[in-house]
Amino acid sequence: MSREVYHKELKKLEKEVVKMAGMASTAITDSIKALKDRDIKTSEAIIKNDININVMRYEIEEKCLELIATQQPMAVDLRTLAAILSVITDIERIADHGEGNAKISLLIGDSPVVKPLIDIPRMTEIAISMLDRCVTAFIERDAEAARDICAEDDKVDELYDQVYRELLLLMIENPKQIEGATYLIWVAHNIERVADRVTNIAERVVFMVTGKMEEINVSSY
């Protein structure tokens, strides 16, 4: 494989990472909208589509390992491939959180949610914005943007704490709502984990650009 072809393969892999991130982003956004709208068909479609994201992850991983084995990349190219291997794992798990929320929606069934969904969609909006911008930082090799994104994780944590407290109070006041409130706590926790995984991706972007491993996600929570 010539160096020109090799670098084209690297760029192709990066495009696949972007595509996979877009699929995961859609899974999360659609899962919350389906929960809010009580859209069972969309929830079922999210669960069914998760296998496609898993397959894409394995295909990217296989290609990365092939390039490492056959091209013996050095320095920045090796860091790029190592970063991709880590990033696609977090992206795949982000998609799993979307699938998890879709499954919770099916558990709730035709019943209305126990409280209006206000803060959970806000959490989702922030987390997905973090993911989208982190992917841009990955493509543009922007370590500073990646570091800045990590700071936004606290906003999601704050909203999660607020949702948790409100639902806990609801359960105390009305034990009949315990099951429904528990479902929403699970949903909120899934979104909180999305933001955490985005910070993992951001840390890999910094590593890819600088060659330094940094734990940026040092939260006060």
Biotite code that builds the C-alpha atoms (Angstrom):
import biotite.structure as struc

atoms = struc.array([
    struc.Atom([0.000, 0.000, 0.000], chain_id="A", res_id=1, res_name="MET", atom_name="CA", element="C"),
    struc.Atom([1.490, 3.355, -1.051], chain_id="A", res_id=2, res_name="SER", atom_name="CA", element="C"),
    struc.Atom([1.659, 6.223, 1.447], chain_id="A", res_id=3, res_name="ARG", atom_name="CA", element="C"),
    struc.Atom([-0.938, 8.101, -0.591], chain_id="A", res_id=4, res_name="GLU", atom_name="CA", element="C"),
    struc.Atom([-3.372, 5.196, -0.448], chain_id="A", res_id=5, res_name="VAL", atom_name="CA", element="C"),
    struc.Atom([-2.581, 4.702, 3.237], chain_id="A", res_id=6, res_name="TYR", atom_name="CA", element="C"),
    struc.Atom([-3.466, 8.301, 4.103], chain_id="A", res_id=7, res_name="HIS", atom_name="CA", element="C"),
    struc.Atom([-6.633, 8.048, 2.031], chain_id="A", res_id=8, res_name="LYS", atom_name="CA", element="C"),
    struc.Atom([-7.588, 5.013, 4.132], chain_id="A", res_id=9, res_name="GLU", atom_name="CA", element="C"),
    struc.Atom([-6.962, 7.024, 7.291], chain_id="A", res_id=10, res_name="LEU", atom_name="CA", element="C"),
    struc.Atom([-9.222, 9.821, 6.051], chain_id="A", res_id=11, res_name="LYS", atom_name="CA", element="C"),
    struc.Atom([-11.875, 7.268, 5.111], chain_id="A", res_id=12, res_name="LYS", atom_name="CA", element="C"),
    struc.Atom([-11.749, 5.889, 8.653], chain_id="A", res_id=13, res_name="LEU", atom_name="CA", element="C"),
    struc.Atom([-12.218, 9.374, 10.092], chain_id="A", res_id=14, res_name="GLU", atom_name="CA", element="C"),
    struc.Atom([-15.306, 9.850, 7.915], chain_id="A", res_id=15, res_name="LYS", atom_name="CA", element="C"),
    struc.Atom([-16.678, 6.555, 9.206], chain_id="A", res_id=16, res_name="GLU", atom_name="CA", element="C"),
    struc.Atom([-16.157, 7.753, 12.783], chain_id="A", res_id=17, res_name="VAL", atom_name="CA", element="C"),
    struc.Atom([-18.116, 10.925, 11.986], chain_id="A", res_id=18, res_name="VAL", atom_name="CA", element="C"),
    struc.Atom([-20.911, 8.858, 10.426], chain_id="A", res_id=19, res_name="LYS", atom_name="CA", element="C"),
    struc.Atom([-21.029, 6.543, 13.429], chain_id="A", res_id=20, res_name="MET", atom_name="CA", element="C"),
    struc.Atom([-21.156, 9.509, 15.820], chain_id="A", res_id=21, res_name="ALA", atom_name="CA", element="C"),
    struc.Atom([-24.069, 10.925, 13.829], chain_id="A", res_id=22, res_name="GLY", atom_name="CA", element="C"),
    struc.Atom([-25.951, 7.643, 14.172], chain_id="A", res_id=23, res_name="MET", atom_name="CA", element="C"),
    struc.Atom([-25.341, 7.594, 17.926], chain_id="A", res_id=24, res_name="ALA", atom_name="CA", element="C"),
    struc.Atom([-26.428, 11.226, 18.244], chain_id="A", res_id=25, res_name="SER", atom_name="CA", element="C"),
    struc.Atom([-29.652, 10.445, 16.390], chain_id="A", res_id=26, res_name="THR", atom_name="CA", element="C"),
    struc.Atom([-30.312, 7.419, 18.607], chain_id="A", res_id=27, res_name="ALA", atom_name="CA", element="C"),
    struc.Atom([-30.057, 9.558, 21.744], chain_id="A", res_id=28, res_name="ILE", atom_name="CA", element="C"),
    struc.Atom([-32.103, 12.471, 20.423], chain_id="A", res_id=29, res_name="THR", atom_name="CA", element="C"),
    struc.Atom([-34.812, 10.240, 18.972], chain_id="A", res_id=30, res_name="ASP", atom_name="CA", element="C"),
    struc.Atom([-35.019, 8.131, 22.136], chain_id="A", res_id=31, res_name="SER", atom_name="CA", element="C"),
    struc.Atom([-35.877, 11.178, 24.248], chain_id="A", res_id=32, res_name="ILE", atom_name="CA", element="C"),
    struc.Atom([-38.333, 12.537, 21.688], chain_id="A", res_id=33, res_name="LYS", atom_name="CA", element="C"),
    struc.Atom([-40.000, 9.105, 21.467], chain_id="A", res_id=34, res_name="ALA", atom_name="CA", element="C"),
    struc.Atom([-40.223, 8.956, 25.253], chain_id="A", res_id=35, res_name="LEU", atom_name="CA", element="C"),
    struc.Atom([-41.762, 12.415, 25.399], chain_id="A", res_id=36, res_name="LYS", atom_name="CA", element="C"),
    struc.Atom([-44.223, 11.672, 22.562], chain_id="A", res_id=37, res_name="ASP", atom_name="CA", element="C"),
    struc.Atom([-44.902, 8.093, 23.777], chain_id="A", res_id=38, res_name="ARG", atom_name="CA", element="C"),
    struc.Atom([-43.856, 6.947, 20.298], chain_id="A", res_id=39, res_name="ASP", atom_name="CA", element="C"),
    struc.Atom([-43.482, 3.187, 20.628], chain_id="A", res_id=40, res_name="ILE", atom_name="CA", element="C"),
    struc.Atom([-42.675, 2.563, 16.948], chain_id="A", res_id=41, res_name="LYS", atom_name="CA", element="C"),
    struc.Atom([-39.706, 4.930, 17.030], chain_id="A", res_id=42, res_name="THR", atom_name="CA", element="C"),
    struc.Atom([-38.462, 3.316, 20.236], chain_id="A", res_id=43, res_name="SER", atom_name="CA", element="C"),
    struc.Atom([-38.640, -0.100, 18.596], chain_id="A", res_id=44, res_name="GLU", atom_name="CA", element="C"),
    struc.Atom([-36.767, 1.218, 15.533], chain_id="A", res_id=45, res_name="ALA", atom_name="CA", element="C"),
    struc.Atom([-33.962, 2.611, 17.742], chain_id="A", res_id=46, res_name="ILE", atom_name="CA", element="C"),
    struc.Atom([-33.534, -0.786, 19.406], chain_id="A", res_id=47, res_name="ILE", atom_name="CA", element="C"),
    struc.Atom([-33.486, -2.559, 16.042], chain_id="A", res_id=48, res_name="LYS", atom_name="CA", element="C"),
    struc.Atom([-30.993, -0.114, 14.528], chain_id="A", res_id=49, res_name="ASN", atom_name="CA", element="C"),
    struc.Atom([-28.481, -0.467, 17.349], chain_id="A", res_id=50, res_name="ASP", atom_name="CA", element="C"),
    struc.Atom([-27.014, -3.570, 15.699], chain_id="A", res_id=51, res_name="ILE", atom_name="CA", element="C"),
    struc.Atom([-25.991, -1.440, 12.698], chain_id="A", res_id=52, res_name="ASN", atom_name="CA", element="C"),
    struc.Atom([-23.962, 0.851, 14.956], chain_id="A", res_id=53, res_name="ILE", atom_name="CA", element="C"),
    struc.Atom([-22.327, -2.161, 16.586], chain_id="A", res_id=54, res_name="ASN", atom_name="CA", element="C"),
    struc.Atom([-21.389, -3.606, 13.194], chain_id="A", res_id=55, res_name="VAL", atom_name="CA", element="C"),
    struc.Atom([-19.907, -0.276, 12.106], chain_id="A", res_id=56, res_name="MET", atom_name="CA", element="C"),
    struc.Atom([-17.786, -0.167, 15.254], chain_id="A", res_id=57, res_name="ARG", atom_name="CA", element="C"),
    struc.Atom([-16.365, -3.636, 14.537], chain_id="A", res_id=58, res_name="TYR", atom_name="CA", element="C"),
    struc.Atom([-15.661, -2.777, 10.900], chain_id="A", res_id=59, res_name="GLU", atom_name="CA", element="C"),
    struc.Atom([-13.761, 0.399, 11.858], chain_id="A", res_id=60, res_name="ILE", atom_name="CA", element="C"),
    struc.Atom([-11.864, -1.477, 14.545], chain_id="A", res_id=61, res_name="GLU", atom_name="CA", element="C"),
    struc.Atom([-10.886, -4.219, 12.106], chain_id="A", res_id=62, res_name="GLU", atom_name="CA", element="C"),
    struc.Atom([-9.604, -1.679, 9.567], chain_id="A", res_id=63, res_name="LYS", atom_name="CA", element="C"),
    struc.Atom([-7.603, 0.183, 12.226], chain_id="A", res_id=64, res_name="CYS", atom_name="CA", element="C"),
    struc.Atom([-5.911, -3.011, 13.363], chain_id="A", res_id=65, res_name="LEU", atom_name="CA", element="C"),
    struc.Atom([-5.187, -3.956, 9.766], chain_id="A", res_id=66, res_name="GLU", atom_name="CA", element="C"),
    struc.Atom([-3.479, -0.614, 9.126], chain_id="A", res_id=67, res_name="LEU", atom_name="CA", element="C"),
    struc.Atom([-1.470, -0.874, 12.339], chain_id="A", res_id=68, res_name="ILE", atom_name="CA", element="C"),
    struc.Atom([-0.340, -4.400, 11.460], chain_id="A", res_id=69, res_name="ALA", atom_name="CA", element="C"),
    struc.Atom([0.475, -3.801, 7.796], chain_id="A", res_id=70, res_name="THR", atom_name="CA", element="C"),
    struc.Atom([1.678, -0.183, 7.721], chain_id="A", res_id=71, res_name="GLN", atom_name="CA", element="C"),
    struc.Atom([3.441, 0.059, 11.096], chain_id="A", res_id=72, res_name="GLN", atom_name="CA", element="C"),
    struc.Atom([2.470, 3.723, 11.550], chain_id="A", res_id=73, res_name="PRO", atom_name="CA", element="C"),
    struc.Atom([4.577, 6.007, 13.717], chain_id="A", res_id=74, res_name="MET", atom_name="CA", element="C"),
    struc.Atom([4.003, 9.164, 15.769], chain_id="A", res_id=75, res_name="ALA", atom_name="CA", element="C"),
    struc.Atom([0.831, 11.073, 14.895], chain_id="A", res_id=76, res_name="VAL", atom_name="CA", element="C"),
    struc.Atom([-0.587, 8.390, 12.582], chain_id="A", res_id=77, res_name="ASP", atom_name="CA", element="C"),
    struc.Atom([-0.290, 5.761, 15.289], chain_id="A", res_id=78, res_name="LEU", atom_name="CA", element="C"),
    struc.Atom([-1.901, 8.122, 17.810], chain_id="A", res_id=79, res_name="ARG", atom_name="CA", element="C"),
    struc.Atom([-4.734, 8.756, 15.362], chain_id="A", res_id=80, res_name="THR", atom_name="CA", element="C"),
    struc.Atom([-5.439, 5.050, 14.944], chain_id="A", res_id=81, res_name="LEU", atom_name="CA", element="C"),
    struc.Atom([-5.189, 4.458, 18.700], chain_id="A", res_id=82, res_name="ALA", atom_name="CA", element="C"),
    struc.Atom([-7.553, 7.379, 19.317], chain_id="A", res_id=83, res_name="ALA", atom_name="CA", element="C"),
    struc.Atom([-10.049, 6.037, 16.777], chain_id="A", res_id=84, res_name="ILE", atom_name="CA", element="C"),
    struc.Atom([-10.089, 2.641, 18.491], chain_id="A", res_id=85, res_name="LEU", atom_name="CA", element="C"),
    struc.Atom([-10.942, 4.329, 21.789], chain_id="A", res_id=86, res_name="SER", atom_name="CA", element="C"),
    struc.Atom([-13.390, 6.865, 20.339], chain_id="A", res_id=87, res_name="VAL", atom_name="CA", element="C"),
    struc.Atom([-15.525, 4.290, 18.524], chain_id="A", res_id=88, res_name="ILE", atom_name="CA", element="C"),
    struc.Atom([-15.902, 2.338, 21.762], chain_id="A", res_id=89, res_name="THR", atom_name="CA", element="C"),
    struc.Atom([-17.359, 5.380, 23.504], chain_id="A", res_id=90, res_name="ASP", atom_name="CA", element="C"),
    struc.Atom([-19.548, 6.229, 20.512], chain_id="A", res_id=91, res_name="ILE", atom_name="CA", element="C"),
    struc.Atom([-20.933, 2.686, 20.450], chain_id="A", res_id=92, res_name="GLU", atom_name="CA", element="C"),
    struc.Atom([-21.720, 2.937, 24.150], chain_id="A", res_id=93, res_name="ARG", atom_name="CA", element="C"),
    struc.Atom([-23.410, 6.305, 23.642], chain_id="A", res_id=94, res_name="ILE", atom_name="CA", element="C"),
    struc.Atom([-25.671, 4.567, 21.132], chain_id="A", res_id=95, res_name="ALA", atom_name="CA", element="C"),
    struc.Atom([-26.304, 1.868, 23.745], chain_id="A", res_id=96, res_name="ASP", atom_name="CA", element="C"),
    struc.Atom([-27.638, 4.575, 26.069], chain_id="A", res_id=97, res_name="HIS", atom_name="CA", element="C"),
    struc.Atom([-30.089, 5.555, 23.343], chain_id="A", res_id=98, res_name="GLY", atom_name="CA", element="C"),
    struc.Atom([-31.129, 1.936, 22.987], chain_id="A", res_id=99, res_name="GLU", atom_name="CA", element="C"),
    struc.Atom([-31.494, 1.732, 26.767], chain_id="A", res_id=100, res_name="GLY", atom_name="CA", element="C"),
    struc.Atom([-33.799, 4.735, 26.819], chain_id="A", res_id=101, res_name="ASN", atom_name="CA", element="C"),
    struc.Atom([-35.871, 3.208, 24.014], chain_id="A", res_id=102, res_name="ALA", atom_name="CA", element="C"),
    struc.Atom([-36.248, 0.013, 26.044], chain_id="A", res_id=103, res_name="LYS", atom_name="CA", element="C"),
    struc.Atom([-37.356, 2.048, 29.063], chain_id="A", res_id=104, res_name="ILE", atom_name="CA", element="C"),
    struc.Atom([-39.950, 3.738, 26.850], chain_id="A", res_id=105, res_name="SER", atom_name="CA", element="C"),
    struc.Atom([-41.301, 0.296, 25.954], chain_id="A", res_id=106, res_name="LEU", atom_name="CA", element="C"),
    struc.Atom([-41.425, -0.621, 29.651], chain_id="A", res_id=107, res_name="LEU", atom_name="CA", element="C"),
    struc.Atom([-43.519, 2.471, 30.330], chain_id="A", res_id=108, res_name="ILE", atom_name="CA", element="C"),
    struc.Atom([-45.761, 1.435, 27.447], chain_id="A", res_id=109, res_name="GLY", atom_name="CA", element="C"),
    struc.Atom([-48.923, 3.451, 26.937], chain_id="A", res_id=110, res_name="ASP", atom_name="CA", element="C"),
    struc.Atom([-48.746, 5.026, 30.392], chain_id="A", res_id=111, res_name="SER", atom_name="CA", element="C"),
    struc.Atom([-47.938, 8.722, 30.652], chain_id="A", res_id=112, res_name="PRO", atom_name="CA", element="C"),
    struc.Atom([-44.615, 9.676, 32.231], chain_id="A", res_id=113, res_name="VAL", atom_name="CA", element="C"),
    struc.Atom([-44.923, 10.593, 35.911], chain_id="A", res_id=114, res_name="VAL", atom_name="CA", element="C"),
    struc.Atom([-43.718, 14.173, 35.395], chain_id="A", res_id=115, res_name="LYS", atom_name="CA", element="C"),
    struc.Atom([-43.309, 16.485, 32.411], chain_id="A", res_id=116, res_name="PRO", atom_name="CA", element="C"),
    struc.Atom([-39.999, 16.024, 30.618], chain_id="A", res_id=117, res_name="LEU", atom_name="CA", element="C"),
    struc.Atom([-38.255, 19.374, 30.907], chain_id="A", res_id=118, res_name="ILE", atom_name="CA", element="C"),
    struc.Atom([-34.788, 18.944, 32.377], chain_id="A", res_id=119, res_name="ASP", atom_name="CA", element="C"),
    struc.Atom([-34.061, 15.588, 30.706], chain_id="A", res_id=120, res_name="ILE", atom_name="CA", element="C"),
    struc.Atom([-34.433, 17.109, 27.215], chain_id="A", res_id=121, res_name="PRO", atom_name="CA", element="C"),
    struc.Atom([-32.181, 19.978, 28.375], chain_id="A", res_id=122, res_name="ARG", atom_name="CA", element="C"),
    struc.Atom([-29.574, 17.445, 29.488], chain_id="A", res_id=123, res_name="MET", atom_name="CA", element="C"),
    struc.Atom([-29.871, 15.754, 26.123], chain_id="A", res_id=124, res_name="THR", atom_name="CA", element="C"),
    struc.Atom([-29.465, 18.983, 24.190], chain_id="A", res_id=125, res_name="GLU", atom_name="CA", element="C"),
    struc.Atom([-26.250, 19.828, 26.055], chain_id="A", res_id=126, res_name="ILE", atom_name="CA", element="C"),
    struc.Atom([-24.824, 16.306, 25.800], chain_id="A", res_id=127, res_name="ALA", atom_name="CA", element="C"),
    struc.Atom([-25.522, 16.032, 22.065], chain_id="A", res_id=128, res_name="ILE", atom_name="CA", element="C"),
    struc.Atom([-24.077, 19.488, 21.436], chain_id="A", res_id=129, res_name="SER", atom_name="CA", element="C"),
    struc.Atom([-20.954, 18.352, 23.289], chain_id="A", res_id=130, res_name="MET", atom_name="CA", element="C"),
    struc.Atom([-20.751, 15.230, 21.133], chain_id="A", res_id=131, res_name="LEU", atom_name="CA", element="C"),
    struc.Atom([-21.223, 17.080, 17.837], chain_id="A", res_id=132, res_name="ASP", atom_name="CA", element="C"),
    struc.Atom([-18.586, 19.677, 18.695], chain_id="A", res_id=133, res_name="ARG", atom_name="CA", element="C"),
    struc.Atom([-16.211, 17.010, 19.967], chain_id="A", res_id=134, res_name="CYS", atom_name="CA", element="C"),
    struc.Atom([-16.419, 15.212, 16.628], chain_id="A", res_id=135, res_name="VAL", atom_name="CA", element="C"),
    struc.Atom([-15.599, 18.516, 14.920], chain_id="A", res_id=136, res_name="THR", atom_name="CA", element="C"),
    struc.Atom([-12.605, 18.923, 17.252], chain_id="A", res_id=137, res_name="ALA", atom_name="CA", element="C"),
    struc.Atom([-11.518, 15.414, 16.281], chain_id="A", res_id=138, res_name="PHE", atom_name="CA", element="C"),
    struc.Atom([-11.635, 16.194, 12.571], chain_id="A", res_id=139, res_name="ILE", atom_name="CA", element="C"),
    struc.Atom([-10.002, 19.615, 12.958], chain_id="A", res_id=140, res_name="GLU", atom_name="CA", element="C"),
    struc.Atom([-7.378, 18.364, 15.441], chain_id="A", res_id=141, res_name="ARG", atom_name="CA", element="C"),
    struc.Atom([-8.459, 21.088, 17.877], chain_id="A", res_id=142, res_name="ASP", atom_name="CA", element="C"),
    struc.Atom([-7.178, 20.138, 21.324], chain_id="A", res_id=143, res_name="ALA", atom_name="CA", element="C"),
    struc.Atom([-8.270, 23.399, 22.973], chain_id="A", res_id=144, res_name="GLU", atom_name="CA", element="C"),
    struc.Atom([-11.855, 22.985, 21.778], chain_id="A", res_id=145, res_name="ALA", atom_name="CA", element="C"),
    struc.Atom([-11.826, 19.436, 23.144], chain_id="A", res_id=146, res_name="ALA", atom_name="CA", element="C"),
    struc.Atom([-10.640, 20.659, 26.542], chain_id="A", res_id=147, res_name="ARG", atom_name="CA", element="C"),
    struc.Atom([-13.339, 23.355, 26.628], chain_id="A", res_id=148, res_name="ASP", atom_name="CA", element="C"),
    struc.Atom([-16.066, 20.813, 25.853], chain_id="A", res_id=149, res_name="ILE", atom_name="CA", element="C"),
    struc.Atom([-15.130, 18.773, 28.929], chain_id="A", res_id=150, res_name="CYS", atom_name="CA", element="C"),
    struc.Atom([-16.002, 21.691, 31.204], chain_id="A", res_id=151, res_name="ALA", atom_name="CA", element="C"),
    struc.Atom([-19.642, 21.472, 30.088], chain_id="A", res_id=152, res_name="GLU", atom_name="CA", element="C"),
    struc.Atom([-20.070, 18.062, 31.710], chain_id="A", res_id=153, res_name="ASP", atom_name="CA", element="C"),
    struc.Atom([-20.831, 19.821, 35.016], chain_id="A", res_id=154, res_name="ASP", atom_name="CA", element="C"),
    struc.Atom([-23.943, 21.413, 33.467], chain_id="A", res_id=155, res_name="LYS", atom_name="CA", element="C"),
    struc.Atom([-25.311, 17.965, 32.683], chain_id="A", res_id=156, res_name="VAL", atom_name="CA", element="C"),
    struc.Atom([-24.397, 16.736, 36.173], chain_id="A", res_id=157, res_name="ASP", atom_name="CA", element="C"),
    struc.Atom([-26.250, 19.654, 37.753], chain_id="A", res_id=158, res_name="GLU", atom_name="CA", element="C"),
    struc.Atom([-29.397, 18.903, 35.775], chain_id="A", res_id=159, res_name="LEU", atom_name="CA", element="C"),
    struc.Atom([-29.138, 15.209, 36.602], chain_id="A", res_id=160, res_name="TYR", atom_name="CA", element="C"),
    struc.Atom([-28.923, 15.989, 40.316], chain_id="A", res_id=161, res_name="ASP", atom_name="CA", element="C"),
    struc.Atom([-31.978, 18.217, 39.990], chain_id="A", res_id=162, res_name="GLN", atom_name="CA", element="C"),
    struc.Atom([-33.966, 15.522, 38.148], chain_id="A", res_id=163, res_name="VAL", atom_name="CA", element="C"),
    struc.Atom([-32.914, 12.905, 40.701], chain_id="A", res_id=164, res_name="TYR", atom_name="CA", element="C"),
    struc.Atom([-33.977, 15.056, 43.673], chain_id="A", res_id=165, res_name="ARG", atom_name="CA", element="C"),
    struc.Atom([-37.346, 15.902, 42.118], chain_id="A", res_id=166, res_name="GLU", atom_name="CA", element="C"),
    struc.Atom([-38.121, 12.273, 41.276], chain_id="A", res_id=167, res_name="LEU", atom_name="CA", element="C"),
    struc.Atom([-37.002, 11.082, 44.699], chain_id="A", res_id=168, res_name="LEU", atom_name="CA", element="C"),
    struc.Atom([-39.336, 13.612, 46.320], chain_id="A", res_id=169, res_name="LEU", atom_name="CA", element="C"),
    struc.Atom([-42.134, 12.420, 44.047], chain_id="A", res_id=170, res_name="LEU", atom_name="CA", element="C"),
    struc.Atom([-41.584, 8.835, 45.169], chain_id="A", res_id=171, res_name="MET", atom_name="CA", element="C"),
    struc.Atom([-41.648, 9.864, 48.827], chain_id="A", res_id=172, res_name="ILE", atom_name="CA", element="C"),
    struc.Atom([-44.856, 11.834, 48.397], chain_id="A", res_id=173, res_name="GLU", atom_name="CA", element="C"),
    struc.Atom([-46.587, 9.217, 46.257], chain_id="A", res_id=174, res_name="ASN", atom_name="CA", element="C"),
    struc.Atom([-45.271, 5.630, 46.541], chain_id="A", res_id=175, res_name="PRO", atom_name="CA", element="C"),
    struc.Atom([-47.526, 4.576, 43.653], chain_id="A", res_id=176, res_name="LYS", atom_name="CA", element="C"),
    struc.Atom([-45.252, 6.570, 41.372], chain_id="A", res_id=177, res_name="GLN", atom_name="CA", element="C"),
    struc.Atom([-42.063, 4.751, 42.410], chain_id="A", res_id=178, res_name="ILE", atom_name="CA", element="C"),
    struc.Atom([-41.877, 2.574, 39.303], chain_id="A", res_id=179, res_name="GLU", atom_name="CA", element="C"),
    struc.Atom([-42.503, 5.414, 36.852], chain_id="A", res_id=180, res_name="GLY", atom_name="CA", element="C"),
    struc.Atom([-40.092, 7.722, 38.661], chain_id="A", res_id=181, res_name="ALA", atom_name="CA", element="C"),
    struc.Atom([-37.421, 5.018, 38.683], chain_id="A", res_id=182, res_name="THR", atom_name="CA", element="C"),
    struc.Atom([-37.734, 4.668, 34.912], chain_id="A", res_id=183, res_name="TYR", atom_name="CA", element="C"),
    struc.Atom([-37.084, 8.387, 34.460], chain_id="A", res_id=184, res_name="LEU", atom_name="CA", element="C"),
    struc.Atom([-34.088, 8.264, 36.805], chain_id="A", res_id=185, res_name="ILE", atom_name="CA", element="C"),
    struc.Atom([-32.651, 5.536, 34.575], chain_id="A", res_id=186, res_name="TRP", atom_name="CA", element="C"),
    struc.Atom([-33.235, 7.711, 31.512], chain_id="A", res_id=187, res_name="VAL", atom_name="CA", element="C"),
    struc.Atom([-31.571, 10.726, 33.129], chain_id="A", res_id=188, res_name="ALA", atom_name="CA", element="C"),
    struc.Atom([-28.637, 8.582, 34.195], chain_id="A", res_id=189, res_name="HIS", atom_name="CA", element="C"),
    struc.Atom([-28.185, 7.365, 30.618], chain_id="A", res_id=190, res_name="ASN", atom_name="CA", element="C"),
    struc.Atom([-27.959, 10.964, 29.396], chain_id="A", res_id=191, res_name="ILE", atom_name="CA", element="C"),
    struc.Atom([-25.536, 11.854, 32.177], chain_id="A", res_id=192, res_name="GLU", atom_name="CA", element="C"),
    struc.Atom([-23.347, 8.967, 31.011], chain_id="A", res_id=193, res_name="ARG", atom_name="CA", element="C"),
    struc.Atom([-23.466, 10.263, 27.430], chain_id="A", res_id=194, res_name="VAL", atom_name="CA", element="C"),
    struc.Atom([-21.794, 13.482, 28.574], chain_id="A", res_id=195, res_name="ALA", atom_name="CA", element="C"),
    struc.Atom([-19.202, 11.469, 30.495], chain_id="A", res_id=196, res_name="ASP", atom_name="CA", element="C"),
    struc.Atom([-18.386, 9.454, 27.399], chain_id="A", res_id=197, res_name="ARG", atom_name="CA", element="C"),
    struc.Atom([-18.030, 12.627, 25.345], chain_id="A", res_id=198, res_name="VAL", atom_name="CA", element="C"),
    struc.Atom([-15.364, 13.802, 27.781], chain_id="A", res_id=199, res_name="THR", atom_name="CA", element="C"),
    struc.Atom([-13.569, 10.499, 27.224], chain_id="A", res_id=200, res_name="ASN", atom_name="CA", element="C"),
    struc.Atom([-13.621, 11.222, 23.491], chain_id="A", res_id=201, res_name="ILE", atom_name="CA", element="C"),
    struc.Atom([-12.348, 14.750, 24.104], chain_id="A", res_id=202, res_name="ALA", atom_name="CA", element="C"),
    struc.Atom([-9.429, 13.379, 26.116], chain_id="A", res_id=203, res_name="GLU", atom_name="CA", element="C"),
    struc.Atom([-8.526, 11.126, 23.182], chain_id="A", res_id=204, res_name="ARG", atom_name="CA", element="C"),
    struc.Atom([-8.629, 14.102, 20.830], chain_id="A", res_id=205, res_name="VAL", atom_name="CA", element="C"),
    struc.Atom([-6.138, 15.895, 23.074], chain_id="A", res_id=206, res_name="VAL", atom_name="CA", element="C"),
    struc.Atom([-3.928, 12.792, 23.113], chain_id="A", res_id=207, res_name="PHE", atom_name="CA", element="C"),
    struc.Atom([-4.114, 12.470, 19.333], chain_id="A", res_id=208, res_name="MET", atom_name="CA", element="C"),
    struc.Atom([-3.020, 16.082, 18.846], chain_id="A", res_id=209, res_name="VAL", atom_name="CA", element="C"),
    struc.Atom([-0.476, 16.510, 21.648], chain_id="A", res_id=210, res_name="THR", atom_name="CA", element="C"),
    struc.Atom([0.707, 12.982, 22.405], chain_id="A", res_id=211, res_name="GLY", atom_name="CA", element="C"),
    struc.Atom([-0.107, 13.525, 26.087], chain_id="A", res_id=212, res_name="LYS", atom_name="CA", element="C"),
    struc.Atom([-2.622, 11.557, 28.126], chain_id="A", res_id=213, res_name="MET", atom_name="CA", element="C"),
    struc.Atom([-4.675, 13.969, 30.241], chain_id="A", res_id=214, res_name="GLU", atom_name="CA", element="C"),
    struc.Atom([-7.599, 13.396, 32.570], chain_id="A", res_id=215, res_name="GLU", atom_name="CA", element="C"),
    struc.Atom([-9.616, 16.486, 31.759], chain_id="A", res_id=216, res_name="ILE", atom_name="CA", element="C"),
    struc.Atom([-12.951, 15.363, 33.169], chain_id="A", res_id=217, res_name="ASN", atom_name="CA", element="C"),
    struc.Atom([-12.270, 16.338, 36.771], chain_id="A", res_id=218, res_name="VAL", atom_name="CA", element="C"),
    struc.Atom([-15.775, 17.099, 37.982], chain_id="A", res_id=219, res_name="SER", atom_name="CA", element="C"),
    struc.Atom([-16.842, 18.650, 41.260], chain_id="A", res_id=220, res_name="SER", atom_name="CA", element="C"),
    struc.Atom([-19.632, 16.033, 41.413], chain_id="A", res_id=221, res_name="TYR", atom_name="CA", element="C"),
])
